[in-house]
Amino acid sequence: MRIAVDAAGGEYAPHEIVKGAIKAAQDYKIGIVLVGKKEILHVQASRHMKKLDISLVDADEVIGDEESPIEAVAKKQNSSIVIGINLVKKGQASAFVSAGSTGAVMYAAFAMLGRVEGIERPAIGSIITVNLTSPFLLLDCGANPNCRPRHLLQFAQMGNIYVREVFGVPSPRIALLNNGEEEKKGNQLARDSYQLLKASDLNFVGNIEGQNFSKGIADVVVTDGFTGNIVLKTLEGLGEAFLKLKEKSPRTASASGTEPQSAQLDVGFGSLVKRIDYRESGGACLLGLNGNVIISHGRSQTKAIRNAIGMAKRSVDRKVCEIIQQYKFTEPDLPPTEKGKEQDS
């Protein structure tokens, strides 16, 4: 197994990306292909290359977050993102991990790898661990702001495969994110999606509200990319706020005369921080394309990159992409009235 890593993408590239890749090569015993400016990468990684399976592929261009993904991918064929995705397309890498421009990674993967047959919209799936003993996969987290009910059904079908294979859950519980638990709650998209999910052969458990994320009642939560991205960014913001609070707590406790460690234990603060820290999962998987792609947080450092590569390894080990490719994405039969509503939406 060889995982291609975008060593030029992200706020802390290339130094932190290289460190995370080296740590992953050590911990997971896999091959790593670092994609970026070769002369810089050689200086940072050369002393590890004799002991670890690490190779370098030159890419002298970088796509920035401020650039148009479509134009940048078309013009910058020597960018780390385009070259990294191309390694997956050619079979020279089992997966690609990038903390670079999310839009560019998505477009390059879509254009170069292509959609799985039967999938209309690929989706970004992120593992949410507000409940440490019962994490769930949230999708879509931003690839598709505007969706139709059949798209949410396909997200659920792909999420079902991912959680079943990667988490080992025999029959994942699928929930629909909504503003109420009742079947008729929500906007037209939510109501029509509910009917499709209910009629499918998935283990659909109904609607879930945001305040119930921590209750462990679902293994997969589906929504449109607009809503999913807001949820994800909100949780990331809370995680960063708690991390800063945790860093300040010893000083605050010292000033107030309390013991910082015991104070944290009393409220379970350390555990809470870990649960919503984006560095723990490392990244989000791009499902529905003919290749394994992991999108990391733009501020990813060593730990997050190491964990993102671990996520890529698990996807490859469990053959998630191949199983999705073999799945027959069909819609269940609905009563005529419900089917008419779905088509109208």
C-alpha positions in Angstrom: 0.0 0.0 0.0 1.2 3.4 -0.9 -0.6 6.6 0.2 0.1 9.8 -1.8 0.2 12.9 0.5 -0.1 16.5 -0.7 3.0 18.0 1.0 2.3 21.5 -0.4 -1.3 21.9 0.8 -2.4 23.5 4.0 -1.3 26.3 6.3 1.6 24.3 7.8 3.0 22.8 4.7 5.4 21.3 4.1 7.1 20.9 7.5 4.1 19.6 9.5 2.8 17.6 6.6 6.1 15.8 6.2 6.3 15.1 10.0 2.8 13.6 10.0 3.6 11.5 6.9 6.8 10.2 8.6 4.9 9.4 11.7 2.2 7.5 9.7 4.9 5.5 7.8 6.4 4.5 11.2 3.1 3.6 12.9 1.2 2.0 10.0 4.1 0.4 8.2 3.0 1.6 4.8 4.5 3.4 1.8 4.2 7.2 1.6 4.5 9.3 -1.6 5.2 12.9 -0.7 4.0 15.2 -3.5 5.5 18.7 -3.6 8.7 20.6 -4.4 11.2 17.8 -4.4 14.3 19.8 -3.4 12.5 21.0 -0.2 11.0 17.7 0.6 14.4 16.0 0.2 15.9 18.2 2.9 13.1 17.4 5.3 12.6 13.7 4.6 15.9 12.3 3.3 17.2 11.1 6.7 14.1 8.9 7.1 13.9 7.6 3.5 16.5 4.8 4.1 14.6 3.3 7.0 11.0 4.0 5.8 9.2 3.5 2.5 9.0 7.1 1.6 9.4 8.5 -1.9 9.1 11.9 -3.5 7.2 13.1 -6.5 8.0 16.6 -7.8 5.2 19.1 -8.1 6.3 22.7 -8.5 2.9 24.4 -8.4 0.4 25.0 -5.5 -3.3 25.7 -5.7 -4.3 28.3 -3.2 -7.6 28.5 -1.3 -8.4 31.8 -2.9 -8.2 30.4 -6.5 -11.1 29.1 -8.6 -10.9 25.3 -8.3 -12.0 24.7 -11.9 -9.6 27.2 -13.4 -6.7 26.3 -11.1 -7.0 22.6 -11.8 -7.1 23.2 -15.5 -4.1 25.6 -15.5 -1.9 24.1 -12.9 -1.3 20.6 -14.2 1.9 20.4 -12.2 0.2 21.2 -8.9 0.5 18.8 -5.9 -3.3 18.2 -6.0 -3.5 17.3 -9.7 -0.4 15.1 -9.6 -1.5 13.4 -6.4 -4.9 12.6 -7.8 -3.3 11.4 -11.0 -1.2 8.9 -9.0 -4.4 7.4 -7.7 -5.9 7.3 -11.2 -2.8 5.5 -12.6 -2.8 3.0 -9.7 0.5 4.3 -8.4 -1.0 5.2 -5.1 -3.9 3.6 -3.2 -5.2 6.8 -1.8 -4.6 10.6 -1.7 -4.5 12.8 1.4 -4.6 16.6 1.1 -5.0 19.6 3.5 -5.0 21.9 0.5 -7.9 23.7 -1.2 -11.0 21.6 -0.6 -12.7 22.8 -3.7 -9.6 22.0 -5.8 -9.3 18.5 -4.4 -13.0 17.8 -4.9 -13.0 19.1 -8.5 -9.7 17.3 -9.5 -11.0 14.1 -8.0 -14.3 14.4 -9.7 -12.8 15.3 -13.1 -10.0 12.8 -13.0 -11.4 9.8 -11.2 -15.0 10.0 -12.2 -18.2 9.1 -10.3 -19.1 5.6 -9.4 -21.8 4.3 -11.7 -25.2 5.1 -10.3 -24.0 7.9 -8.0 -25.2 11.4 -9.0 -23.3 13.3 -6.4 -20.2 12.3 -4.5 -20.3 13.3 -0.8 -17.9 14.3 1.9 -18.2 12.2 5.0 -16.8 13.3 8.4 -16.5 11.2 11.5 -18.1 13.0 14.5 -17.0 11.8 17.9 -19.1 13.9 20.4 -19.8 10.5 21.9 -16.5 8.8 22.2 -18.1 5.3 22.5 -20.5 5.9 19.6 -19.0 8.0 16.8 -21.1 8.6 13.6 -20.5 9.5 10.0 -22.0 12.8 8.9 -22.5 13.4 5.2 -22.7 15.4 3.1 -20.3 17.9 4.8 -20.0 20.4 1.9 -19.8 18.9 -1.5 -23.4 19.5 -2.4 -25.2 22.6 -1.1 -28.3 21.9 -3.1 -29.7 18.3 -3.0 -32.7 16.3 -4.0 -34.1 13.4 -1.9 -32.5 10.7 -4.0 -29.1 12.3 -3.4 -29.6 12.0 0.4 -30.6 8.4 -0.2 -27.4 7.8 -2.0 -25.4 9.5 0.8 -27.1 7.1 3.2 -26.3 4.1 1.1 -22.6 5.1 0.8 -22.4 5.9 4.5 -24.0 2.6 5.3 -21.2 0.8 3.4 -18.4 2.9 5.0 -19.6 2.4 8.6 -20.3 -1.3 8.1 -16.8 -1.9 6.6 -14.6 0.5 8.5 -16.4 0.5 11.9 -17.5 -3.1 11.7 -21.2 -2.3 12.4 -23.3 -5.1 10.9 -26.4 -2.9 10.3 -25.6 0.8 10.7 -28.4 3.0 12.0 -29.2 5.7 9.5 -30.7 9.0 10.7 -31.9 12.1 8.8 -30.8 15.4 10.3 -33.9 17.5 10.9 -35.4 20.1 13.1 -37.8 17.6 14.8 -38.2 13.9 15.3 -41.7 13.7 13.8 -42.0 12.2 10.3 -43.7 15.3 8.8 -41.1 17.8 10.3 -38.7 19.8 8.2 -38.6 21.4 4.8 -39.7 19.6 1.6 -36.3 18.1 1.1 -36.3 16.6 4.6 -39.9 15.3 4.3 -39.4 13.7 0.9 -36.0 12.2 1.9 -37.6 10.7 4.9 -40.0 8.8 2.7 -37.2 7.4 0.5 -35.1 6.4 3.5 -38.1 4.8 5.2 -38.9 2.7 2.1 -35.3 1.6 1.5 -33.7 -1.5 2.8 -31.4 0.5 5.1 -31.8 0.4 8.9 -33.4 3.8 9.0 -34.2 5.0 12.5 -35.9 8.3 11.6 -35.0 12.0 12.2 -32.3 13.2 14.5 -32.0 16.7 16.0 -28.6 18.3 16.6 -28.9 18.2 20.4 -29.1 14.3 20.2 -25.8 13.8 18.5 -24.2 12.7 21.7 -26.9 10.1 22.6 -25.4 7.4 20.4 -28.7 6.7 18.5 -27.3 6.8 14.9 -24.2 5.5 13.1 -24.8 7.6 10.0 -26.4 11.0 9.8 -27.4 12.4 6.4 -28.2 15.9 5.3 -27.5 18.3 2.4 -24.0 19.7 2.0 -25.1 23.2 3.1 -26.4 22.1 6.4 -23.7 19.5 7.0 -20.9 22.0 6.4 -22.4 24.4 8.9 -22.7 21.6 11.5 -19.1 20.5 10.9 -17.7 24.0 11.0 -19.7 24.7 14.2 -18.2 21.6 15.9 -14.7 22.5 14.7 -15.1 26.0 16.1 -16.3 24.6 19.5 -13.3 22.3 19.5 -10.8 25.1 18.9 -12.5 27.2 21.6 -12.3 24.3 24.1 -8.7 23.7 23.2 -7.8 27.3 23.9 -9.8 27.1 27.1 -7.9 24.0 28.1 -4.6 25.7 27.5 -5.6 28.6 29.6 -7.2 26.6 32.4 -3.9 25.9 34.3 -3.2 29.6 34.5 -6.7 30.4 35.5 -6.7 27.6 38.1 -3.4 28.8 39.5 -4.7 32.4 39.8 -7.8 31.2 41.6 -5.9 28.7 43.8 -7.6 25.6 42.5 -6.0 22.4 41.1 -6.2 22.4 37.3 -6.1 18.6 36.8 -8.7 17.8 39.4 -10.9 20.6 38.1 -10.7 19.1 34.6 -11.5 15.6 35.9 -14.6 16.9 37.8 -16.2 18.1 34.6 -14.7 15.7 32.2 -13.1 18.6 30.4 -10.1 16.7 28.9 -12.3 14.0 27.5 -14.7 16.6 26.0 -11.9 18.4 24.2 -10.6 15.2 22.7 -14.0 14.2 21.4 -14.5 17.4 19.4 -10.9 18.0 18.3 -10.7 17.7 14.5 -7.1 16.4 14.8 -8.4 13.1 16.2 -10.2 11.9 13.1 -7.7 13.7 10.8 -9.9 14.3 7.8 -13.1 13.6 5.8 -13.5 10.9 3.2 -14.8 11.7 -0.3 -17.2 9.0 -1.2 -18.7 8.1 -4.5 -15.7 8.5 -6.7 -13.4 5.8 -8.3 -10.6 6.3 -5.9 -9.8 6.9 -2.2 -9.5 10.6 -1.3 -9.2 12.1 2.2 -9.6 15.8 2.7 -7.8 17.2 5.8 -8.4 20.4 7.7 -6.5 23.3 6.3 -4.8 23.9 9.6 -3.7 20.2 10.0 -0.4 19.6 11.7 1.5 16.4 12.5 -1.2 14.6 14.5 -4.0 15.4 12.1 -2.0 14.4 9.0 -0.9 11.1 10.7 -4.6 10.3 11.5 -5.8 11.3 8.0 -3.3 8.9 6.5 -4.6 6.3 9.0 -8.2 7.0 7.7 -7.0 6.5 4.2 -5.3 3.2 5.1 -8.5 1.9 6.7 -10.5 2.8 3.6 -8.0 0.9 1.4 -7.8 -2.1 3.8 -11.6 -2.4 4.0 -12.0 -2.0 0.2 -14.6 0.8 0.7 -14.2 2.2 -2.8 -14.5 -1.2 -4.4 -17.6 -2.2 -2.4 -19.3 1.1 -3.3 -18.5 0.5 -7.0 -20.2 -2.9 -6.8 -23.3 -1.6 -5.1 -26.5 -1.3 -7.1 -27.8 2.2 -6.3 -31.5 2.0 -6.9 -34.4 3.8 -5.4 -37.2 2.1 -3.5 -40.8 2.1 -4.9 -42.9 4.8 -3.3 -46.7 5.2 -3.3 -47.8 7.3 -6.3 -48.5 10.4 -4.1 -45.1 10.3 -2.4 -43.2 9.5 -5.7 -44.8 12.6 -7.3 -43.7 14.8 -4.4 -40.1 13.5 -4.7 -40.0 14.2 -8.4 -41.4 17.7 -7.9 -38.7 18.5 -5.3 
